[in-house]
Structures are given as structure tokens and as C-alpha cells.
Amino acid sequence: MFRQQRHSLALASRDYFHEWRISICFVLALAAVLGPMLVLFGLKFGVVGAMVDALVEDPLKREIRPVGSGRYDRAWIDSLRQRDDVDFIVPRIRSIASTLSVRSEEAGRILQFEVIPSAQGDPLLDPRLAPPSGLDKVVLSASAARKLQVGAGDHIEGSLLRQYNGRRERVTLNLQVAAIAPAAAFSRDGLFASVALVEALEDFRDGHAVPALGWEGAVTERERQYTGFRLYARSIYDVAGLRDSFVRSGMNVRTQAADIESVQRMDRTLSAIYWAIALIGLGGFSLSLGASLWANVDRKRKELSVLRLVGFRSGEIILFPMAQGLYTAFFGWVLACGIFAAAAWSINALLAPQLDGAQKVCRLLPEHYAMALAITVGASLLAAILAGIRAARVEPSEGLREI
Amino acid sequence: MTPARTPEIIYQLKDVAKTRSSNGYTFGLRVPSLRIHRGEKIALIGESGCGKSTLLDMLAFILQPSDAGSFRFHAGQADAVDIGAAWRKQKRDRLAALRKTHMGYVMQTGGLLPYLNIYDNINLSRQMLGMPADDTVEKLARELGLTRHLRKLPDALSTGERQRVAIGRALAHRPAIIIADEPTASVDPFAAEKIMSLFIGMVEERNITVIVASHAWRHIKQLGLRRLAHHTRRSRDGRMTETVVSG
């Protein structure tokens, strides 16, 4: 049923490859416009993408903490944890109570470490390593581990002191290093401990008994109050919303929203500049593609007239430039992708010293390549159809008498 | 009387005209009456510019007449087709289909497709109709002396050889009519005479109606063609030319 159409397509292909020199020119002309546009888009996407990635990957940018100290109960903290826009939340205790003297066998002296309540899923910790757990497994910050000269699995000894009933009391506890936190996440000397351990330390300092560790003291029923919390939004885009909801409930919080906003503003500005250039480029690209396909149809008027003379229908005549336009679009796109790959590789190699290993200044996602192909094919089909309709309208007798 | 329905008559034209103007010059072709019968061999002789090509193009349905009193075409078993009406309704695809099935056309300059080899060029008209591959092309090539060129591209052939390929393409699908517009004009006179007699001989053998335009009557008069009478008039200021053809 589609014999004639297939015949027309076959002839168009034969012609396209027979005239390979001219076909190469068309492909080059297309790639010369499309290639640089891909590089431009790759740069914009890579640069802004890297900044956004840095923001997203840096948990500190997603952190929200209350200003000053307040009183928060466990139920309230738990209710926050249920929110979709909250990635992680852990309560804090009074900072005066959150230090611990630590020593190891390897390092002789006793060091004072900040104790940070933590749990499974803490963005400051490497998710592939064990989190602090129970009353004996802790995670050390990188600098703390260095000073203690210990690694994961080593044992350390913590000790703390209190004034209780007029006496100085000191207790010690054996701890095991579950893991070392990444240096980038926390630069001070710190010890990440489970909430249970932090609560035990606080209880001991306050003169309460901690039966689990065998520490004696007052036994009273009381509801635990936390002085603060450490919260991480799910993404940087959720920070502003969370901040607003805290402010509405009358709470002052500190966030990196200003930083985030400035990157987002830069993204918008760069995008606007890019789209301006891209629109101009797209205009030029469509014109050049359209002009070359149009000129090609004009050049082939005589041959198309011959096809008309031997009985090709108008629709089959239009297929001819369409098929050739598709070839040009496809090969031009392939070449443009090649140009982009070479340019992106050079740019990334050139700037590699300034970047961390995995970062790329110039890059595209597969969907960007697909989009470029779709636009190219669309534009060339449109130009070919318009030119083909014109060719099909010409009276064959006119085309034949040329020469 | 319905002459167009008589199977012997292929073309029946009455008061068909084509007028063209350019740069203040007007050129007109008028056909008060023309009948062409099946199997006839028609010659259209005249200097270039007298309107031969215009008439041929109209007979090949590739040029729209400015005026068609009655223009009927009756090639196959079906009823006669009103060509004038088909043009008025812009049924170009219908006309293309008629050409494809019933007509072969030999152009002055071959009109071969440069990207197809000689075999495929000759076979083009057969392929258009979905005719099965058989030895038709080889047989034609043998008669036309093209056997050793079948796998070459037209570029590699001389002008005379290319014209013979064009003749082969016009014959390959066994059309009812072949129209040839100065098929030998671009070939030297000696070769021209040989090609023309070969062409007419092959057409005759296959009982195909042929309409040939030529500016030289000399070397086709012995081939037994019917010459169409035509008369060209020029206005006194030379701005208007009118040719009247009938037969």
C-alpha cells in the first residue's frame, strides 16, 4: 500500500548519498550552528548545576536552628519529624551540659569534646557508616579522631564530673568509636552521640540517677525538656517554607535562606541570559536550516519535475525533501553532539584543577540531547514540507524546461 | 455521436488553447481540433518557439491549458477522462496517475536521475507501477545497445547513449502513448537519425502511439509519420505570436 512512498524515500536516500559532498556541506552547516548552542547550554547547565549541587549537597545550607534556647518537648520534636519537608531533626540539650572529657590509650592527654546529639540519617554523617547508637557507640569528628589518634572500632574512655550533695563526683564510661564523620561536615572537635547517651550525660550533671549506667542520684519523674534542635530541610527549596512556618508560630530561626536565594537569583539571571542567546541562536539556526533545505529543493526542481512527469503524486514529491531534511537533521545532530563532546571535554579538562574531581563545568543530560534532536528534526521537517509543497506546486513543464 | 468513446481515438481536443505572456510579448497556441488514434505516429515539426513543446506538455498533462473547450483522453479500458475538468479541479494526482500508467515521455535532455544506474533508470517507470522484475529491462537494453552500461550512472554515458536510456525508460512499462520532445536535438545528426529510426521502429513493433516533436523533418519523413499541420502568425509589431495546430 505504501509502495510509492517507500519508492520515493528510497530515491531520496539514493540521491542524498549520491550527492554526498553537498550533503556533507548541509550537515556541516547545521552542526556549525547547533554544536556551539549545545556547548553554551552545557556551560549554563554545568555552572548553575554545580552551584545548585553544592547547595543541595551541603547539609549546612539546609540547616535550621532556633535562635537562643527554648523549651521543646519530645512530642513537638516528633511532630516536626513527621513533616514531608523535614529530612532530619534531633533535639539539643543545654550546651553547658554537652561536653565530655575523653582520652584514648594512644593519646595520653585528656581532651574536652563537644557532644552533639545525633541519630541514624544525620546529614552531617556519612550515611554508609554506622551511626552513633546505644550508650556506648559514638562517632568522632575528623579532628577529634586525629587528636585522639583513633579510628573506627577503637575504644576510648569518657569521663564527667558533677557537684552532687556538696561532693565532687566523677564517673567514667567506656565508649567505642563506631565511625569517623567526614571532615567537611563538621570542622570542630566533636563527639556525636545518641540522644539516649546525651540525655544520660545531662541527667548525671543535673544530679539525677542513670540506672542504665549504674550512676546514682535523685530519682524523680519529670518531663524532659530540650533547649533546642538541629533540623535539616529535605532540600534547599524547602528551607524558606519551613522558616516561614516557624516565624508564623512565633519562633526565631537561623537559616541559610539568603545564600540559597542568591544562588537561585543567579540561576534565574543566567537562565534569562541563556534563553536570550538561545532564542537568537535558534532563530539563526532555523533560518540557516530552512534556507539550505529550501535552496536544495530549488536546486532539485528539475529532478523533482522528472519524478512528477513519471507519475509521482504531490504527497510523494513532498516526501523527497522531507527524507533528505531528516537525514541532514540527524547527521547534523550527531556531528553537533560530537562537537559538544569534544568542547565539553576540553573545557572540563582545562578547568579541572579549579574543581573537585567529579564536578563538570560543561555537561548535558540525555534529555537535553533528545530535546536538541527533536527541535532539529521539527525545524527541518517544517522547512522541508514548506519547500516540498512549493516544489509540488510548480508545474512540471516549468521545471523540465530549465537547463 | 460520441467520438471520444470510440476506443480508437486516444486524444480528442476541441478549442484548446494556451496563452502565455512575458515582457510584453504574448504567445498563444490554439488547437481548434485534434484527434489522435491508437497506434498513430504523429510528427510535430517546426522551429523552436513555435509552440511544439507547449502542445506536447498539454498532451502529457504537465501544462494546464488556459482554455479547454473539450479535452478528452481515452487510453485504457475505462471511460474517457475529461482532462480539462481535471485541470479545473486541480486534480494533479489524477493526472499524474494517468501519466504513470499510460504514458512514456522522452525529454530533449534525457531527464535521467543522476543517482540511479542505467538499469534503475530504465526500470523506474516499471517500479512506479509495481510491475514484477523480469527481463524487460535487459531486452530493451539489448535492443538499444546499452547492455554493457546497465550498472553505470548516467554521468558515464554519452549524450546519445543517455537519450537511448530515456527511450528505454519511456518504453519499459508498455505505455499506450509515448511523447518525445526533440529526442535527438542534442545529438549529432548522424547519430540522431539512427536513434530516431531505432525509436520509431521499437514503438511500431509494440503498437504504441507516438507523438514526436522535431525541428528537422528531413530525417523523419521516411519513417512514415503523420505530420500535424500548423500555422504560425505574428502580429505586425511582433509582440504577439499565435500558432494554430490541427489534425
Chai-1 contact restraints between the chains, C-beta under 6 A:
chainA,res_idxA,chainB,res_idxB,connection_type,confidence,min_distance_angstrom,max_distance_angstrom,comment,restraint_id
A,R3,B,G130,contact,1.0,0.0,6.0,A-B,restraint_1
A,R14,B,Y115,contact,1.0,0.0,6.0,A-B,restraint_2
A,D15,B,Y115,contact,1.0,0.0,6.0,A-B,restraint_3
A,H18,B,Y115,contact,1.0,0.0,6.0,A-B,restraint_4
A,V306,B,G111,contact,1.0,0.0,6.0,A-B,restraint_5
A,L309,B,Y105,contact,1.0,0.0,6.0,A-B,restraint_6
A,V310,B,S125,contact,1.0,0.0,6.0,A-B,restraint_7
A,V310,B,M128,contact,1.0,0.0,6.0,A-B,restraint_8
A,G311,B,A96,contact,1.0,0.0,6.0,A-B,restraint_9
A,G311,B,R99,contact,1.0,0.0,6.0,A-B,restraint_10
A,G311,B,K100,contact,1.0,0.0,6.0,A-B,restraint_11
A,G311,B,M128,contact,1.0,0.0,6.0,A-B,restraint_12
A,R313,B,D93,contact,1.0,0.0,6.0,A-B,restraint_13
A,R313,B,A96,contact,1.0,0.0,6.0,A-B,restraint_14
A,S314,B,D93,contact,1.0,0.0,6.0,A-B,restraint_15
A,P396,B,I62,contact,1.0,0.0,6.0,A-B,restraint_16
A,S397,B,D57,contact,1.0,0.0,6.0,A-B,restraint_17
A,S397,B,I62,contact,1.0,0.0,6.0,A-B,restraint_18
A,S397,B,L63,contact,1.0,0.0,6.0,A-B,restraint_19
A,I403,B,T109,contact,1.0,0.0,6.0,A-B,restraint_20
